[in-house]
Amino acid sequence: MSINTDPINWATNNLKWAPAKVVESITQLVELKENKSPWEVIEEIVRVWQETCPKTYESFVYDIEMTKRNSKVTKGIRGISLDKETGGYLRHRLDIPVKVVYMIRRLYPDMPMDKEFYKKWAKTFPKMVIESKV
């Protein structure tokens, strides 16, 4: 889907059908992109995902809590482990739903998802952070 393409026309032309709530949400996100900062749109993406997929969201929250409890603790920090092959440390810092990343990529294909992006994500969505001091 091209960012400038109307989502309803895109869905119709590609023979995709979606519930009205989903189509309304997509239209709203495309409009927000024109008027708001990327992080305001990303917050809306997460909210839309929570509302349109409540069972998936509840499952995600449950899974992330289990991951936090079961994560290895190294040097007093949960979510860090030693990689035996390289001798370096591996960090499991965040758990972000694939659908949310997909929506961000569709709206912002050139947005760098680099270290700064993930730092900002951790501050904005603390529920999705795995790594923590013990």
C-alpha positions in Angstrom: 0.0 0.0 0.0 1.4 3.4 -0.9 1.3 5.9 1.9 -0.6 8.4 -0.3 -3.2 5.8 -1.4 -6.6 6.0 0.2 -6.9 2.8 2.4 -10.5 2.1 1.4 -9.6 2.2 -2.3 -6.5 0.1 -1.7 -8.6 -2.5 0.1 -11.2 -2.5 -2.6 -8.7 -2.7 -5.5 -6.8 -5.5 -3.8 -10.0 -7.4 -3.0 -9.3 -7.2 0.7 -12.2 -7.0 3.2 -11.9 -5.8 6.7 -14.3 -4.8 9.5 -15.5 -1.2 9.5 -13.7 -0.5 12.7 -10.4 -1.6 11.2 -10.9 0.5 8.0 -11.9 3.6 10.2 -8.7 3.1 12.2 -6.5 2.9 9.1 -8.1 6.0 7.7 -7.6 7.8 11.0 -3.9 6.8 11.2 -3.3 8.0 7.7 -4.9 11.4 8.5 -2.9 11.6 11.8 0.3 11.1 9.9 -0.4 14.3 8.0 -0.9 16.4 11.1 0.9 14.8 14.1 4.5 13.8 15.0 5.5 10.2 14.3 5.5 9.3 18.0 2.0 10.6 18.4 1.0 8.4 15.5 2.9 5.4 16.9 1.0 5.8 20.3 -2.2 5.8 18.3 -1.1 2.6 16.4 -0.5 0.8 19.7 -3.9 2.0 21.0 -5.7 0.9 17.8 -4.0 -2.5 18.0 -5.1 -2.9 21.6 -8.7 -2.0 20.7 -9.0 -4.0 17.5 -7.3 -7.1 18.9 -8.2 -7.2 22.6 -7.6 -11.0 23.0 -4.2 -10.7 21.2 -3.3 -7.8 23.5 -4.3 -9.6 26.6 -2.3 -12.6 25.5 0.7 -10.3 24.7 0.6 -8.7 28.2 0.4 -12.2 29.8 3.3 -13.5 27.6 5.5 -10.4 28.3 5.0 -10.8 32.1 5.9 -14.5 31.8 9.0 -13.5 29.8 10.0 -11.0 32.4 9.7 -13.5 35.2 11.6 -16.2 33.3 14.3 -14.1 31.8 17.9 -14.9 32.9 19.6 -12.5 35.3 23.2 -11.6 34.6 25.1 -9.1 36.6 21.9 -8.0 38.4 20.1 -7.2 35.2 17.1 -9.3 33.9 17.0 -10.0 30.2 20.8 -10.2 29.6 22.7 -13.3 29.0 26.3 -14.3 27.9 26.6 -15.5 24.3 29.0 -18.5 24.5 29.9 -18.3 20.9 31.0 -14.7 20.8 31.7 -14.0 24.4 29.5 -10.9 24.2 26.3 -10.2 26.0 22.8 -10.5 24.4 20.0 -8.2 25.5 16.3 -8.9 25.4 15.3 -5.3 25.9 11.8 -5.1 24.4 9.0 -7.2 23.1 7.1 -5.3 20.4 4.1 -7.0 18.6 4.9 -7.8 15.0 1.6 -6.3 13.8 2.5 -3.0 15.5 5.9 -3.0 13.8 4.2 -3.8 10.5 1.8 -0.8 10.8 4.7 1.5 11.7 6.6 0.3 8.7 3.6 0.8 6.4 3.2 4.4 7.6 6.9 5.3 8.0 8.9 3.0 5.7 12.0 5.2 6.0 11.9 5.6 9.8 15.2 4.3 11.3 14.5 1.7 13.9 17.8 2.2 15.5 19.1 2.3 19.1 17.5 5.8 19.6 14.2 4.5 18.3 14.2 1.6 20.8 15.2 3.9 23.7 12.3 6.2 23.0 10.0 3.2 22.6 11.1 1.9 26.1 10.3 5.3 27.6 6.9 5.6 25.8 5.8 2.0 26.4 7.3 0.7 29.6 5.0 -2.4 29.6 6.9 -3.8 26.6 10.3 -3.6 28.3 11.9 -6.9 29.3 15.2 -5.7 30.6 15.3 -4.5 34.1 17.6 -4.2 37.1 17.0 -6.8 39.8 
